[in-house]
Amino acid sequence: MNDQEALQNLQSRVAFQEAAIDQLSDALARQEIELDKMSRMLHHLNQKIKELSEGQPLGENNQPPPHY
């Protein structure tokens, strides 16, 4: 392998690595957005559960009173 071929091989590898890094960066950015969205949804759901269960303990003892 001569110097020209070695240089082309290295340039090809660098180009491939740059493309891979760009793809990984894009994927990470998408995941970060999705994680933020899910975090906000979880917070919202926790707030709703808290509102619905205020004053009412959750569990098996949460039965309606018997009708007389």
Secondary structure by P-SEA (a helix, b strand, c coil): ccaaaaaaaaaaaaaaaaaaaaaaaaaaaaaaaaaaaaaaaaaaaaaaaaaaaccccccccccccccc
